Every structure is written in structure tokens, then in C-alpha cells.
């Protein structure tokens, strides 16, 4: 099997698609990493802040956050520690269940998200703005279909 310029051999069409997906992710992620570094964040930390903003005014149980992240993060508690140390989130024990810790974004966290919004839109335009709206829609549907059998939670879309 060959693909692209020259001859590249893949074990299967699935491997070729996966390796292309991985390479694409690597190239697009580099642009986002550069952006978030300027705000002393990682994409995962940004994702936590974004999820908490979407849940406002409700606070979110720590365990629920782990399920909603775009990419799996083994230590959500450590990530929340970093955000809390910067005053971007606050944590409180649930009144109903003292074992549960609730998290909410602070005003400082909301302000940081507001500062990131325009540069992030520009980053996304650099990443995928060369694709037409129809191509973006098809790509989104294909990506959802590719991961559907592997999703463990219905909370992320």
C-alpha cells in the first residue's frame, strides 16, 4: 500500500489513518501548546477552567471533571492544586456528602479565560481555518464516529 509522495508502507488502512491522525494532532497541538504556555497553562488546565465556566453557577464534583476532560488526565487533583494555587479555582467539601469535593472557577479564572478567548480563536483559525465549513463538519463527524466505540462516558461532545 502506498500513500502520499513516494512510497510509504503501512500494515493496514487503519494504521495509515491512525498515523496520519497522530501526526496531525502533533502539528496542531504544537500551536496550542505555544499559546497556552504564554498564559502559564497546559491544554489540560485550560480544559478544566473551560468546563468549570460552562457549569457556572454550579460547582462540579472533582470526579465528574475527570470524566468530562477532552483527554484523560491521571491526576486531576494535582491539576486542580495548580489552578487553586493561582487563585483560578476554589474547592469546597459538599454539604450533602463530605467525601465529595466541589470545584468552581473564580473571578480570576474567568478573567483569564476572557483574555485567552481571542488568541485561542486565532490559534484555531491557524490550525484549521484553511478547511471549508463543510470539510470541518465532515471531519468532526468522522472523528466522532472513529472514537464512538471507545468512549467510556457520554459527557463529552
C-alpha positions in Angstrom: 0.0 0.0 0.0 1.3 3.5 -0.8 0.3 6.9 0.3 1.3 10.5 -0.4 4.6 11.4 -2.0 6.9 8.4 -2.6 6.2 5.0 -1.3 5.2 4.6 2.4 4.2 1.2 3.5 1.6 0.7 6.2 0.4 -2.6 7.7 -3.3 -1.6 7.1 -5.5 1.3 6.1 -6.3 1.6 9.8 -2.6 2.1 10.6 -2.2 4.7 7.9 -5.3 6.6 9.2 -4.1 6.4 12.8 -0.6 7.6 12.0 -2.0 10.4 9.9 -4.3 11.4 12.8 -1.4 11.2 15.3 0.9 13.4 13.0 -1.9 15.9 12.5 -2.6 16.0 16.3 1.2 16.6 16.9 1.3 19.5 14.4 -1.9 21.2 15.6 -1.1 20.7 19.3 2.2 22.5 18.9 0.4 25.7 18.0 -1.9 25.3 21.0 0.9 24.5 23.4 2.7 27.7 22.4 -0.4 29.7 23.0 -1.2 28.2 26.5 2.5 28.5 27.6 2.1 32.3 27.3 -0.7 32.1 29.9 1.3 29.6 32.1 -1.3 26.9 31.3 -1.4 23.5 29.7 -4.2 22.5 27.4 -5.5 20.2 30.2 -5.5 23.1 32.7 -7.4 25.3 30.2 -9.9 22.5 29.6 -10.6 22.3 33.3 -11.2 26.0 33.5 -13.5 25.8 30.4 -15.5 23.0 31.9 -15.9 24.9 35.2 -17.0 28.0 33.4 -19.6 26.0 31.5 -21.0 24.6 34.7 -21.4 28.0 36.4 -23.0 28.9 38.7 -22.9 25.3 39.9 -19.7 23.8 41.4 -18.6 20.5 39.9 -17.5 17.3 41.8 -13.8 16.6 41.2 -14.6 13.1 39.9 -17.1 14.4 37.4 -14.4 16.7 36.0 -12.2 13.8 35.2 -14.9 12.2 33.1 -15.5 15.4 31.1 -11.9 16.2 30.1 -11.1 16.1 26.4 -8.0 13.9 27.1 -7.6 11.6 30.0 -5.6 13.1 32.9 -4.3 10.7 35.6 -4.1 13.3 38.3 -6.9 15.8 38.3 -6.3 16.7 41.9 -2.7 17.8 41.1 -4.0 19.9 38.2 -6.6 21.5 40.5 -3.9 22.2 43.0 -2.0 24.2 40.4 -5.1 26.2 39.4 -6.1 26.8 43.1 -2.6 28.0 43.9 -3.0 30.7 41.2 -6.4 31.6 42.6 -8.2 30.4 39.4 -10.4 27.8 41.1 -11.8 27.2 44.5 -12.7 23.9 46.2 -15.1 23.2 49.0 -16.5 20.0 50.6 -20.0 19.1 49.6 -22.5 19.7 52.4 -24.5 16.6 51.3 -21.5 14.3 51.0 -18.4 15.3 52.9 -16.3 12.8 50.8 -17.1 14.8 47.7 -15.1 17.9 46.8 -16.8 20.6 44.6 -14.8 22.8 42.4 -15.7 26.2 40.8 -13.9 28.7 38.7 -13.1 32.0 40.4 -13.5 35.5 39.0 -9.7 35.4 38.3 -10.2 32.2 36.4 -13.0 33.8 34.4 -10.8 36.8 33.7 -8.0 34.5 32.4 -10.4 32.7 30.1 -11.6 36.0 28.8 -8.0 37.0 28.0 -7.4 33.7 26.3 -10.6 33.7 24.1 -9.4 35.9 21.2 -5.9 34.4 20.9 -7.4 30.9 21.1 -9.8 31.7 18.3 -6.9 32.9 16.2 -5.0 29.8 17.0 -7.9 27.6 15.9 -8.1 29.6 12.7 -4.4 28.9 12.1 -4.9 25.3 12.9 -7.9 24.6 10.7 -9.1 27.8 9.1 -7.9 26.6 5.7 -10.7 24.0 5.7 -14.2 24.9 4.5 -17.2 24.8 6.9 -18.4 21.6 5.1 -15.0 20.0 5.4 -14.9 20.9 9.1 -18.3 19.4 9.7 -17.4 16.2 7.8 -14.1 16.0 9.8 -15.9 16.4 13.1 -18.4 13.7 12.2 -15.7 11.3 11.1 -13.7 11.9 14.3 -16.8 11.3 16.4 -17.5 8.1 14.5 -13.9 6.9 14.9 -13.9 7.3 18.7 -17.5 6.3 19.4 -16.8 2.6 20.2 -14.1 3.7 22.6 -15.9 6.3 24.6 -16.5 5.5 28.2 -18.6 8.5 29.0 -21.4 10.3 27.4 -20.4 13.6 29.0 -18.0 14.8 26.3 -19.1 16.0 22.9 
